[in-house]
């Protein structure tokens, strides 16, 4: 029975994604964002549970990618589509399809790329998704926040759609949140970023999410640079 727990968590991720897609088509982007946040929790838990129970395998890896394609590929594309469709750049709404298209390529690449066993090459799909689904949450709950004046700009949203899609298939090395152990010495960067994320979200609420995703990219680049310098 224990060996099925990770797959059940993955399927829970998929179900949340499917329901989120339903609500996105009914223009309830806030509730869709909540469901994708829950999908992200299940996505983290399934990998952690598989490593903890030592039941990792090719079946779980493929199932995880299929679930991620819905929750972190199709759904964010749908959210951005509706945001663009409701803006002055409604004619460019179909540019949002870049997100599921590049997500599919990124997930397929991840499954066959042996270099990504302990980290990511290119922005992972959950991070890209959290970046975009934070927009309707900020607009709805924090309309007076300074970020809101930027995220409501359709030109910026269109540019970010292209840039984040390209980031998913880039050769940028990013640290992952895969914990092989809970030792602090082996996970300093992960624990530090998680602590910073929790404190930032507590302090700045949804507005912290897109900034944390950008910080994740910056920290990964800096960490890689320091690692290369130390190896010389």
VMD Tcl script that draws the C-alpha trace (Angstrom):
set ca {
  {0.00 0.00 0.00}
  {2.81 2.42 0.88}
  {4.26 2.20 -2.62}
  {1.07 3.77 -4.04}
  {1.19 6.87 -1.81}
  {3.46 8.94 -4.14}
  {1.27 8.15 -7.17}
  {-1.88 9.07 -5.23}
  {-0.29 12.41 -4.40}
  {0.61 12.91 -8.07}
  {-2.97 12.14 -9.11}
  {-4.18 14.63 -6.49}
  {-1.97 17.20 -8.23}
  {-3.62 16.30 -11.55}
  {-7.16 16.49 -10.16}
  {-6.50 19.93 -8.67}
  {-5.13 21.03 -12.04}
  {-8.20 19.78 -13.89}
  {-10.55 21.60 -11.52}
  {-8.39 24.73 -11.78}
  {-8.71 24.56 -15.58}
  {-12.49 24.43 -15.21}
  {-12.53 27.56 -13.04}
  {-10.11 29.39 -15.33}
  {-12.53 28.90 -18.23}
  {-15.28 30.33 -16.04}
  {-13.07 33.37 -15.38}
  {-12.61 32.56 -11.71}
  {-8.85 32.98 -11.83}
  {-8.50 33.49 -8.07}
  {-9.95 30.09 -7.19}
  {-7.96 28.53 -10.05}
  {-4.81 30.02 -8.50}
  {-5.68 28.52 -5.11}
  {-6.07 25.10 -6.68}
  {-2.74 25.39 -8.48}
  {-1.11 26.31 -5.18}
  {-2.54 23.06 -3.81}
  {-1.23 21.24 -6.89}
  {2.24 22.58 -6.13}
  {2.01 21.19 -2.59}
  {1.05 17.75 -3.91}
  {3.82 17.97 -6.53}
  {6.39 18.59 -3.79}
  {4.98 15.89 -1.54}
  {4.90 13.11 -4.15}
  {8.62 13.33 -4.86}
  {9.47 13.65 -1.17}
  {7.28 10.65 -0.33}
  {8.82 8.55 -3.13}
  {12.34 9.24 -1.84}
  {11.32 8.74 1.79}
  {9.61 5.40 1.04}
  {12.29 4.42 -1.51}
  {9.70 3.64 -4.19}
  {10.95 5.95 -6.96}
  {10.62 4.52 -10.44}
  {10.00 5.30 -14.13}
  {6.22 4.96 -13.70}
  {6.11 7.69 -11.07}
  {8.38 9.94 -13.14}
  {6.16 9.69 -16.22}
  {2.95 10.12 -14.22}
  {4.41 13.19 -12.53}
  {5.21 14.80 -15.89}
  {1.72 14.08 -17.23}
  {0.13 15.67 -14.15}
  {2.52 18.63 -14.32}
  {1.64 19.23 -17.96}
  {-1.95 19.95 -16.91}
  {-1.37 21.79 -13.64}
  {1.80 23.65 -14.63}
  {1.43 23.85 -18.39}
  {-2.16 24.08 -19.58}
  {-3.59 25.92 -16.56}
  {-1.09 28.83 -16.46}
  {-1.51 29.15 -20.22}
  {-5.26 29.43 -19.70}
  {-4.84 32.02 -16.93}
  {-2.54 34.21 -19.04}
  {-4.87 33.78 -22.04}
  {-7.80 35.17 -20.06}
  {-5.72 38.03 -18.66}
  {-4.61 39.02 -22.15}
  {-8.07 38.50 -23.65}
  {-9.52 40.97 -21.13}
  {-6.85 43.56 -21.91}
  {-6.19 46.01 -24.73}
  {-4.00 43.34 -26.36}
  {-6.79 40.80 -26.74}
  {-5.64 40.04 -30.30}
  {-2.44 38.59 -28.82}
  {-4.19 36.35 -26.28}
  {-3.16 33.19 -28.11}
  {0.48 34.03 -27.35}
  {-0.32 32.47 -23.97}
  {-0.14 29.09 -25.71}
  {3.64 29.50 -25.59}
  {3.45 28.48 -21.93}
  {1.92 24.99 -22.43}
  {4.01 24.48 -25.58}
  {7.32 25.24 -23.87}
  {6.18 23.43 -20.72}
  {5.64 20.25 -22.73}
  {9.10 20.53 -24.25}
  {10.65 21.29 -20.88}
  {8.99 18.28 -19.19}
  {9.96 15.91 -22.02}
  {13.53 17.20 -21.87}
  {13.62 16.73 -18.10}
  {12.61 13.07 -18.40}
  {15.52 12.17 -20.69}
  {18.18 14.60 -19.46}
  {20.44 12.79 -16.99}
  {22.04 16.10 -16.01}
  {18.90 17.06 -14.06}
  {19.03 14.34 -11.41}
  {19.92 16.76 -8.58}
  {18.86 20.10 -10.06}
  {17.12 21.77 -12.96}
  {18.37 23.05 -16.27}
  {15.91 25.73 -17.24}
  {13.14 27.17 -15.10}
  {10.94 24.38 -13.76}
  {7.25 24.44 -14.68}
  {5.86 24.87 -11.12}
  {7.98 28.00 -10.57}
  {6.86 29.46 -13.90}
  {3.25 28.69 -13.02}
  {3.43 30.24 -9.55}
  {4.87 33.37 -11.15}
  {1.85 33.85 -13.42}
  {-0.97 32.68 -11.14}
  {0.13 35.23 -8.55}
  {-1.02 38.02 -10.88}
  {-4.80 37.57 -10.43}
  {-4.25 37.09 -6.68}
  {-2.32 40.35 -6.37}
  {-4.87 42.23 -8.48}
  {-7.77 40.88 -6.43}
  {-6.39 41.04 -2.88}
  {-3.69 43.73 -3.12}
  {-4.91 46.24 -5.74}
  {-2.99 49.10 -4.10}
  {0.35 47.27 -4.07}
  {3.01 48.89 -6.27}
  {3.44 45.63 -8.25}
  {-0.14 45.83 -9.42}
  {0.57 48.83 -11.65}
  {3.03 46.64 -13.56}
  {1.18 43.32 -13.74}
  {-1.92 44.95 -15.21}
  {0.15 46.18 -18.16}
  {-0.68 43.81 -21.04}
  {2.55 44.70 -22.86}
  {4.57 43.55 -19.85}
  {2.47 40.41 -19.46}
  {3.06 39.55 -23.11}
  {6.81 40.12 -22.75}
  {6.96 38.04 -19.56}
  {5.08 35.22 -21.29}
  {7.78 35.03 -23.94}
  {10.68 35.44 -21.49}
  {9.46 32.88 -18.95}
  {8.67 30.39 -21.70}
  {12.20 30.73 -23.04}
  {13.58 30.44 -19.49}
  {11.97 27.00 -19.19}
  {14.00 25.62 -22.09}
  {17.19 27.58 -21.36}
  {20.49 26.11 -20.17}
  {20.36 27.99 -16.86}
  {21.22 25.64 -13.97}
  {18.83 26.03 -11.02}
  {18.88 24.31 -7.66}
  {16.00 21.95 -6.94}
  {14.02 21.35 -3.76}
  {14.67 17.61 -3.75}
  {15.75 16.70 -0.23}
  {17.84 13.52 -0.10}
  {18.19 14.14 3.63}
  {17.10 16.76 6.15}
  {20.65 17.69 7.19}
  {21.12 21.45 7.17}
  {24.72 21.21 5.97}
  {23.57 19.44 2.80}
  {20.61 21.74 2.15}
  {21.75 25.22 3.25}
  {20.54 26.97 0.11}
  {17.22 25.10 0.06}
  {16.41 25.71 3.72}
  {17.49 29.35 3.49}
  {15.33 29.99 0.43}
  {12.32 28.23 1.97}
  {12.69 30.26 5.17}
  {13.00 33.47 3.15}
  {9.97 32.51 1.06}
  {7.77 31.80 4.07}
  {8.77 35.02 5.82}
  {8.29 37.06 2.61}
  {4.85 35.59 1.95}
  {3.88 36.24 5.58}
  {5.02 39.86 5.27}
  {4.03 40.73 1.70}
  {1.40 38.07 0.93}
  {0.83 37.24 -2.75}
  {3.03 40.09 -3.95}
  {6.07 38.15 -2.71}
  {5.52 35.26 -5.13}
  {6.72 36.75 -8.45}
  {9.64 38.44 -6.69}
  {10.64 35.11 -5.10}
  {10.58 33.36 -8.48}
  {12.89 36.04 -9.89}
  {15.10 35.74 -6.79}
  {15.20 31.96 -7.33}
  {16.62 32.56 -10.80}
  {19.16 35.09 -9.53}
  {20.31 32.93 -6.59}
  {20.75 29.93 -8.88}
  {22.91 31.92 -11.29}
  {25.00 33.34 -8.41}
  {25.34 29.92 -6.77}
  {26.53 28.41 -10.05}
  {29.06 31.20 -10.51}
  {30.43 30.78 -6.98}
  {30.60 27.00 -7.48}
  {32.58 27.41 -10.70}
  {34.95 29.88 -9.10}
  {35.55 27.55 -6.16}
  {36.38 24.65 -8.51}
  {39.19 26.58 -10.24}
}
mol new
graphics top color blue
foreach p $ca { graphics top sphere $p radius 0.5 }
foreach p [lrange $ca 0 end-1] q [lrange $ca 1 end] { graphics top cylinder $p $q radius 0.2 }
display resetview
